[in-house]
Amino acid sequence: MVVRDRRRIDPVTGEVRPAADDAESTPEEPAGRHHVTEPGEEETVAAKEAMELQVQLDERTGDLKRLTAEYANYRKRVERDRESVLVSAKAALAGELLSVLDDVERAAAHGDLTGAFKSVADKLVATLHKAGLAPFGQDGEPFDPSVHEAVQHDTSPDVPGPTVTAVLRRGYRLGDRVLRAALVAVTDHEPTGAIVVDEAEAAPEASSPSGPPAPDSVGPDGPSEN
């Protein structure tokens, strides 16, 4: 076993030992401890790391896009449901007030809608119209079974097709929802020159004989002489 004195001061002479002793005393590092990386290998490692980072970035970007799309669909669904609930609430309230509007319309037709009652009625109608309530049903418009309920029927050559000729009760809609169909009288087109059978001509003539003439009565003494 080799023992080396690493003291900087010589114990015999008391002088500082030269630095060469330190260099000699320093053990040499074994060869091959440090790996020398070639330039091409460094570029390959950097490209591999960049590729892995790009894959991770693409995955995170895809997750973010999916979350964004799901949140947008959720907001649309919530907004659609909220709008549906709001329209249903408005429709329920307006449906309860349709009879009041009918009374107001009849009072206006008879000239009884005057004074403070007219002011209140106008405010009520304006508020309902602002909420989206709209009346429909006018004379002369084409008959539509989806919004009209026919309670009377007639024919005339003056109309081109089924036409509303009288509105018995006005209909109402709220947006695209029909709250009440209009009660109307409908007139269909009657072709010109239609044959009308007169009842007087169809009835049998009352003056026509109903059987053969009765024979002259003959007595036991023969025909009577005038």
ZADO-1210 file (C-alpha; in nm, 4 decimals, padded with zeros to 6 digits):
<atoms>
<atom x="00.0000" y="00.0000" z="00.0000" code="MET" pos="1"/>
<atom x="00.1289" y="00.3427" z="-00.0986" code="VAL" pos="2"/>
<atom x="00.0809" y="00.6287" z="00.1488" code="VAL" pos="3"/>
<atom x="00.1229" y="00.9772" z="00.0092" code="ARG" pos="4"/>
<atom x="00.1863" y="01.2831" z="00.2223" code="ASP" pos="5"/>
<atom x="-00.0541" y="01.5562" z="00.1066" code="ARG" pos="6"/>
<atom x="00.0568" y="01.8156" z="00.3633" code="ARG" pos="7"/>
<atom x="00.1361" y="02.1526" z="00.2035" code="ARG" pos="8"/>
<atom x="00.4085" y="02.2329" z="00.4606" code="ILE" pos="9"/>
<atom x="00.7026" y="02.0057" z="00.5007" code="ASP" pos="10"/>
<atom x="00.7126" y="01.9002" z="00.8704" code="PRO" pos="11"/>
<atom x="01.0909" y="01.8669" z="00.8652" code="VAL" pos="12"/>
<atom x="01.1944" y="02.1939" z="00.6974" code="THR" pos="13"/>
<atom x="00.8771" y="02.3981" z="00.7615" code="GLY" pos="14"/>
<atom x="00.8698" y="02.5154" z="00.4016" code="GLU" pos="15"/>
<atom x="00.5750" y="02.5151" z="00.1641" code="VAL" pos="16"/>
<atom x="00.5945" y="02.2335" z="-00.0738" code="ARG" pos="17"/>
<atom x="00.5831" y="02.3145" z="-00.4490" code="PRO" pos="18"/>
<atom x="00.2619" y="02.2893" z="-00.6510" code="ALA" pos="19"/>
<atom x="00.4013" y="02.0067" z="-00.8557" code="ALA" pos="20"/>
<atom x="00.3409" y="01.7786" z="-00.5644" code="ASP" pos="21"/>
<atom x="-00.0302" y="01.8638" z="-00.5865" code="ASP" pos="22"/>
<atom x="-00.0360" y="01.7801" z="-00.9546" code="ALA" pos="23"/>
<atom x="00.1412" y="01.4532" z="-00.8865" code="GLU" pos="24"/>
<atom x="-00.0841" y="01.3772" z="-00.5933" code="SER" pos="25"/>
<atom x="-00.4044" y="01.4350" z="-00.7930" code="THR" pos="26"/>
<atom x="-00.5284" y="01.1017" z="-00.9172" code="PRO" pos="27"/>
<atom x="-00.5958" y="01.0712" z="-01.2824" code="GLU" pos="28"/>
<atom x="-00.9560" y="01.0199" z="-01.3854" code="GLU" pos="29"/>
<atom x="-01.0167" y="00.6922" z="-01.5558" code="PRO" pos="30"/>
<atom x="-01.0575" y="00.7095" z="-01.9292" code="ALA" pos="31"/>
<atom x="-01.4029" y="00.6893" z="-02.0777" code="GLY" pos="32"/>
<atom x="-01.5879" y="00.8500" z="-01.7813" code="ARG" pos="33"/>
<atom x="-01.7130" y="01.1467" z="-01.9886" code="HIS" pos="34"/>
<atom x="-01.9065" y="01.0606" z="-02.3060" code="HIS" pos="35"/>
<atom x="-01.8411" y="01.2895" z="-02.5963" code="VAL" pos="36"/>
<atom x="-02.1632" y="01.3574" z="-02.7931" code="THR" pos="37"/>
<atom x="-02.1289" y="01.3930" z="-03.1649" code="GLU" pos="38"/>
<atom x="-02.3123" y="01.6842" z="-03.3461" code="PRO" pos="39"/>
<atom x="-02.5413" y="01.4548" z="-03.5489" code="GLY" pos="40"/>
<atom x="-02.6518" y="01.2667" z="-03.2397" code="GLU" pos="41"/>
<atom x="-02.7482" y="01.5925" z="-03.0643" code="GLU" pos="42"/>
<atom x="-02.9687" y="01.6927" z="-03.3582" code="GLU" pos="43"/>
<atom x="-03.1420" y="01.3527" z="-03.3523" code="THR" pos="44"/>
<atom x="-03.2160" y="01.3800" z="-02.9792" code="VAL" pos="45"/>
<atom x="-03.3455" y="01.7369" z="-03.0207" code="ALA" pos="46"/>
<atom x="-03.5719" y="01.6323" z="-03.3087" code="ALA" pos="47"/>
<atom x="-03.7117" y="01.3425" z="-03.1050" code="LYS" pos="48"/>
<atom x="-03.7848" y="01.5695" z="-02.8088" code="GLU" pos="49"/>
<atom x="-03.9482" y="01.8250" z="-03.0385" code="ALA" pos="50"/>
<atom x="-04.1662" y="01.5524" z="-03.1908" code="MET" pos="51"/>
<atom x="-04.2792" y="01.4343" z="-02.8467" code="GLU" pos="52"/>
<atom x="-04.3603" y="01.7905" z="-02.7448" code="LEU" pos="53"/>
<atom x="-04.5583" y="01.8409" z="-03.0669" code="GLN" pos="54"/>
<atom x="-04.7610" y="01.5243" z="-02.9989" code="VAL" pos="55"/>
<atom x="-04.8399" y="01.6457" z="-02.6484" code="GLN" pos="56"/>
<atom x="-04.9322" y="01.9882" z="-02.7826" code="LEU" pos="57"/>
<atom x="-05.1672" y="01.8352" z="-03.0412" code="ASP" pos="58"/>
<atom x="-05.3364" y="01.6246" z="-02.7720" code="GLU" pos="59"/>
<atom x="-05.3866" y="01.9262" z="-02.5444" code="ARG" pos="60"/>
<atom x="-05.5146" y="02.1320" z="-02.8370" code="THR" pos="61"/>
<atom x="-05.7664" y="01.8601" z="-02.9294" code="GLY" pos="62"/>
<atom x="-05.8848" y="01.8376" z="-02.5677" code="ASP" pos="63"/>
<atom x="-05.9271" y="02.2135" z="-02.5556" code="LEU" pos="64"/>
<atom x="-06.1286" y="02.2157" z="-02.8800" code="LYS" pos="65"/>
<atom x="-06.3560" y="01.9380" z="-02.7528" code="ARG" pos="66"/>
<atom x="-06.4167" y="02.1209" z="-02.4268" code="LEU" pos="67"/>
<atom x="-06.4882" y="02.4423" z="-02.6154" code="THR" pos="68"/>
<atom x="-06.7390" y="02.2679" z="-02.8453" code="ALA" pos="69"/>
<atom x="-06.9103" y="02.0935" z="-02.5510" code="GLU" pos="70"/>
<atom x="-06.9411" y="02.4228" z="-02.3636" code="TYR" pos="71"/>
<atom x="-07.0822" y="02.5991" z="-02.6708" code="ALA" pos="72"/>
<atom x="-07.3412" y="02.3216" z="-02.7167" code="ASN" pos="73"/>
<atom x="-07.4276" y="02.3413" z="-02.3476" code="TYR" pos="74"/>
<atom x="-07.4834" y="02.7165" z="-02.3699" code="ARG" pos="75"/>
<atom x="-07.7038" y="02.6753" z="-02.6779" code="LYS" pos="76"/>
<atom x="-07.9084" y="02.4026" z="-02.5090" code="ARG" pos="77"/>
<atom x="-07.9551" y="02.6117" z="-02.1940" code="VAL" pos="78"/>
<atom x="-08.0534" y="02.9160" z="-02.3982" code="GLU" pos="79"/>
<atom x="-08.3002" y="02.7098" z="-02.6030" code="ARG" pos="80"/>
<atom x="-08.4561" y="02.5611" z="-02.2892" code="ASP" pos="81"/>
<atom x="-08.4789" y="02.9023" z="-02.1257" code="ARG" pos="82"/>
<atom x="-08.6495" y="03.0472" z="-02.4323" code="GLU" pos="83"/>
<atom x="-08.8936" y="02.7550" z="-02.4436" code="SER" pos="84"/>
<atom x="-08.9867" y="02.8008" z="-02.0773" code="VAL" pos="85"/>
<atom x="-09.0317" y="03.1751" z="-02.1299" code="LEU" pos="86"/>
<atom x="-09.2569" y="03.1245" z="-02.4344" code="VAL" pos="87"/>
<atom x="-09.4628" y="02.8625" z="-02.2492" code="SER" pos="88"/>
<atom x="-09.5141" y="03.0988" z="-01.9563" code="ALA" pos="89"/>
<atom x="-09.6193" y="03.3811" z="-02.1885" code="LYS" pos="90"/>
<atom x="-09.8534" y="03.1511" z="-02.3786" code="ALA" pos="91"/>
<atom x="-10.0190" y="03.0308" z="-02.0565" code="ALA" pos="92"/>
<atom x="-10.0781" y="03.3862" z="-01.9358" code="LEU" pos="93"/>
<atom x="-10.2012" y="03.5111" z="-02.2734" code="ALA" pos="94"/>
<atom x="-10.4351" y="03.2123" z="-02.3079" code="GLY" pos="95"/>
<atom x="-10.6064" y="03.3085" z="-01.9825" code="GLU" pos="96"/>
<atom x="-10.6598" y="03.6640" z="-02.1100" code="LEU" pos="97"/>
<atom x="-10.8098" y="03.5769" z="-02.4503" code="LEU" pos="98"/>
<atom x="-11.1641" y="03.5869" z="-02.3123" code="SER" pos="99"/>
<atom x="-11.0932" y="03.9348" z="-02.1745" code="VAL" pos="100"/>
<atom x="-10.9761" y="04.0456" z="-02.5182" code="LEU" pos="101"/>
<atom x="-11.2972" y="03.9059" z="-02.6694" code="ASP" pos="102"/>
<atom x="-11.5033" y="04.1146" z="-02.4249" code="ASP" pos="103"/>
<atom x="-11.2972" y="04.4232" z="-02.5078" code="VAL" pos="104"/>
<atom x="-11.3474" y="04.3670" z="-02.8807" code="GLU" pos="105"/>
<atom x="-11.7247" y="04.3214" z="-02.8412" code="ARG" pos="106"/>
<atom x="-11.7471" y="04.6334" z="-02.6252" code="ALA" pos="107"/>
<atom x="-11.5586" y="04.8319" z="-02.8888" code="ALA" pos="108"/>
<atom x="-11.7913" y="04.7001" z="-03.1624" code="ALA" pos="109"/>
<atom x="-12.0977" y="04.8154" z="-02.9652" code="HIS" pos="110"/>
<atom x="-11.9477" y="05.1531" z="-02.8818" code="GLY" pos="111"/>
<atom x="-11.9240" y="05.0835" z="-02.5079" code="ASP" pos="112"/>
<atom x="-11.5421" y="05.1113" z="-02.4921" code="LEU" pos="113"/>
<atom x="-11.5081" y="05.4703" z="-02.3702" code="THR" pos="114"/>
<atom x="-11.3489" y="05.6685" z="-02.0904" code="GLY" pos="115"/>
<atom x="-11.1248" y="05.5075" z="-01.8334" code="ALA" pos="116"/>
<atom x="-11.2315" y="05.1603" z="-01.9424" code="PHE" pos="117"/>
<atom x="-11.0967" y="05.2301" z="-02.2926" code="LYS" pos="118"/>
<atom x="-10.7647" y="05.3536" z="-02.1508" code="SER" pos="119"/>
<atom x="-10.7188" y="05.0380" z="-01.9427" code="VAL" pos="120"/>
<atom x="-10.8200" y="04.8170" z="-02.2359" code="ALA" pos="121"/>
<atom x="-10.5726" y="04.9914" z="-02.4685" code="ASP" pos="122"/>
<atom x="-10.2897" y="04.9411" z="-02.2190" code="LYS" pos="123"/>
<atom x="-10.3794" y="04.5740" z="-02.1802" code="LEU" pos="124"/>
<atom x="-10.3851" y="04.5145" z="-02.5558" code="VAL" pos="125"/>
<atom x="-10.0587" y="04.7066" z="-02.6055" code="ALA" pos="126"/>
<atom x="-09.8842" y="04.5057" z="-02.3324" code="THR" pos="127"/>
<atom x="-09.9959" y="04.1732" z="-02.4793" code="LEU" pos="128"/>
<atom x="-09.8904" y="04.2769" z="-02.8296" code="HIS" pos="129"/>
<atom x="-09.5499" y="04.3814" z="-02.6924" code="LYS" pos="130"/>
<atom x="-09.5131" y="04.0343" z="-02.5399" code="ALA" pos="131"/>
<atom x="-09.5637" y="03.8825" z="-02.8868" code="GLY" pos="132"/>
<atom x="-09.9386" y="03.8137" z="-02.8951" code="LEU" pos="133"/>
<atom x="-10.0827" y="03.8790" z="-03.2426" code="ALA" pos="134"/>
<atom x="-10.4442" y="03.8438" z="-03.3640" code="PRO" pos="135"/>
<atom x="-10.5310" y="03.6887" z="-03.7008" code="PHE" pos="136"/>
<atom x="-10.8429" y="03.6258" z="-03.9036" code="GLY" pos="137"/>
<atom x="-10.9661" y="03.8767" z="-04.1628" code="GLN" pos="138"/>
<atom x="-11.2472" y="03.8736" z="-04.4155" code="ASP" pos="139"/>
<atom x="-11.1300" y="03.7831" z="-04.7640" code="GLY" pos="140"/>
<atom x="-10.8205" y="03.5861" z="-04.6698" code="GLU" pos="141"/>
<atom x="-10.7785" y="03.2272" z="-04.7974" code="PRO" pos="142"/>
<atom x="-10.9086" y="02.9570" z="-04.5694" code="PHE" pos="143"/>
<atom x="-10.6306" y="02.7735" z="-04.3834" code="ASP" pos="144"/>
<atom x="-10.7456" y="02.4733" z="-04.1778" code="PRO" pos="145"/>
<atom x="-10.4366" y="02.4969" z="-03.9585" code="SER" pos="146"/>
<atom x="-10.5417" y="02.8357" z="-03.8187" code="VAL" pos="147"/>
<atom x="-10.9127" y="02.8595" z="-03.9128" code="HIS" pos="148"/>
<atom x="-11.2066" y="02.6618" z="-03.7787" code="GLU" pos="149"/>
<atom x="-11.5006" y="02.6684" z="-04.0204" code="ALA" pos="150"/>
<atom x="-11.8423" y="02.6808" z="-03.8531" code="VAL" pos="151"/>
<atom x="-12.0427" y="02.8018" z="-04.1553" code="GLN" pos="152"/>
<atom x="-12.0202" y="02.7077" z="-04.5218" code="HIS" pos="153"/>
<atom x="-12.1543" y="02.8602" z="-04.8418" code="ASP" pos="154"/>
<atom x="-12.0799" y="02.8716" z="-05.2150" code="THR" pos="155"/>
<atom x="-12.0473" y="03.1619" z="-05.4541" code="SER" pos="156"/>
<atom x="-11.9070" y="03.2220" z="-05.8040" code="PRO" pos="157"/>
<atom x="-11.7415" y="03.5419" z="-05.6766" code="ASP" pos="158"/>
<atom x="-11.4592" y="03.3680" z="-05.4891" code="VAL" pos="159"/>
<atom x="-11.1723" y="03.1759" z="-05.6551" code="PRO" pos="160"/>
<atom x="-11.1528" y="02.9154" z="-05.3804" code="GLY" pos="161"/>
<atom x="-11.2233" y="02.8543" z="-05.0117" code="PRO" pos="162"/>
<atom x="-11.2319" y="03.2042" z="-04.8681" code="THR" pos="163"/>
<atom x="-11.3056" y="03.3469" z="-04.5249" code="VAL" pos="164"/>
<atom x="-11.6152" y="03.5629" z="-04.5660" code="THR" pos="165"/>
<atom x="-11.6915" y="03.6286" z="-04.1967" code="ALA" pos="166"/>
<atom x="-11.4877" y="03.6113" z="-03.8747" code="VAL" pos="167"/>
<atom x="-11.7035" y="03.5029" z="-03.5834" code="LEU" pos="168"/>
<atom x="-11.4207" y="03.4921" z="-03.3313" code="ARG" pos="169"/>
<atom x="-11.0674" y="03.6212" z="-03.3852" code="ARG" pos="170"/>
<atom x="-10.7730" y="03.3850" z="-03.3487" code="GLY" pos="171"/>
<atom x="-10.4451" y="03.4560" z="-03.1692" code="TYR" pos="172"/>
<atom x="-10.0864" y="03.3357" z="-03.1975" code="ARG" pos="173"/>
<atom x="-09.7761" y="03.3933" z="-02.9866" code="LEU" pos="174"/>
<atom x="-09.4705" y="03.3773" z="-03.2069" code="GLY" pos="175"/>
<atom x="-09.5024" y="03.0558" z="-03.4081" code="ASP" pos="176"/>
<atom x="-09.7463" y="02.8984" z="-03.1609" code="ARG" pos="177"/>
<atom x="-10.1202" y="02.9170" z="-03.2358" code="VAL" pos="178"/>
<atom x="-10.3034" y="02.9779" z="-02.9085" code="LEU" pos="179"/>
<atom x="-10.6535" y="02.9701" z="-03.0561" code="ARG" pos="180"/>
<atom x="-10.7914" y="02.9104" z="-03.4036" code="ALA" pos="181"/>
<atom x="-11.0250" y="03.1663" z="-03.5568" code="ALA" pos="182"/>
<atom x="-11.3928" y="03.0762" z="-03.5943" code="LEU" pos="183"/>
<atom x="-11.4901" y="03.1709" z="-03.9498" code="VAL" pos="184"/>
<atom x="-11.7529" y="03.1310" z="-04.2178" code="ALA" pos="185"/>
<atom x="-11.6132" y="02.9852" z="-04.5394" code="VAL" pos="186"/>
<atom x="-11.7371" y="03.0311" z="-04.8947" code="THR" pos="187"/>
<atom x="-11.6311" y="02.7881" z="-05.1672" code="ASP" pos="188"/>
<atom x="-11.6175" y="02.8619" z="-05.5375" code="HIS" pos="189"/>
<atom x="-11.9342" y="02.7728" z="-05.7314" code="GLU" pos="190"/>
<atom x="-11.8852" y="02.7124" z="-06.1053" code="PRO" pos="191"/>
<atom x="-12.0734" y="02.9535" z="-06.3333" code="THR" pos="192"/>
<atom x="-12.3866" y="02.8102" z="-06.5005" code="GLY" pos="193"/>
<atom x="-12.4632" y="02.5538" z="-06.2342" code="ALA" pos="194"/>
<atom x="-12.8007" y="02.3915" z="-06.2838" code="ILE" pos="195"/>
<atom x="-13.0465" y="02.4779" z="-06.0114" code="VAL" pos="196"/>
<atom x="-13.3558" y="02.2610" z="-05.9983" code="VAL" pos="197"/>
<atom x="-13.6686" y="02.4561" z="-05.9195" code="ASP" pos="198"/>
<atom x="-13.8740" y="02.2951" z="-05.6492" code="GLU" pos="199"/>
<atom x="-14.1908" y="02.3960" z="-05.8272" code="ALA" pos="200"/>
<atom x="-14.0793" y="02.2107" z="-06.1402" code="GLU" pos="201"/>
<atom x="-13.9714" y="01.9075" z="-05.9452" code="ALA" pos="202"/>
<atom x="-14.3023" y="01.8783" z="-05.7592" code="ALA" pos="203"/>
<atom x="-14.5864" y="01.6861" z="-05.9364" code="PRO" pos="204"/>
<atom x="-14.8586" y="01.8962" z="-06.0901" code="GLU" pos="205"/>
<atom x="-15.1608" y="01.9099" z="-05.8645" code="ALA" pos="206"/>
<atom x="-15.4055" y="01.9622" z="-06.1588" code="SER" pos="207"/>
<atom x="-15.3047" y="01.6468" z="-06.3499" code="SER" pos="208"/>
<atom x="-15.5658" y="01.3563" z="-06.3296" code="PRO" pos="209"/>
<atom x="-15.4640" y="01.0803" z="-06.0968" code="SER" pos="210"/>
<atom x="-15.6618" y="00.8033" z="-06.2781" code="GLY" pos="211"/>
<atom x="-15.9004" y="00.7177" z="-06.5727" code="PRO" pos="212"/>
<atom x="-16.2264" y="00.9207" z="-06.6027" code="PRO" pos="213"/>
<atom x="-16.5245" y="00.7804" z="-06.4190" code="ALA" pos="214"/>
<atom x="-16.7958" y="00.6275" z="-06.6510" code="PRO" pos="215"/>
<atom x="-17.1393" y="00.7848" z="-06.6762" code="ASP" pos="216"/>
<atom x="-17.3811" y="00.6456" z="-06.4282" code="SER" pos="217"/>
<atom x="-17.6615" y="00.4319" z="-06.5914" code="VAL" pos="218"/>
<atom x="-17.9903" y="00.3774" z="-06.4148" code="GLY" pos="219"/>
<atom x="-18.2094" y="00.0679" z="-06.4345" code="PRO" pos="220"/>
<atom x="-18.4252" y="00.2325" z="-06.6990" code="ASP" pos="221"/>
<atom x="-18.1235" y="00.3188" z="-06.9246" code="GLY" pos="222"/>
<atom x="-17.9293" y="00.6333" z="-06.9692" code="PRO" pos="223"/>
<atom x="-18.0942" y="00.9386" z="-06.8261" code="SER" pos="224"/>
<atom x="-18.2199" y="01.1932" z="-07.0665" code="GLU" pos="225"/>
<atom x="-18.1581" y="01.5588" z="-07.0135" code="ASN" pos="226"/>
</atoms>
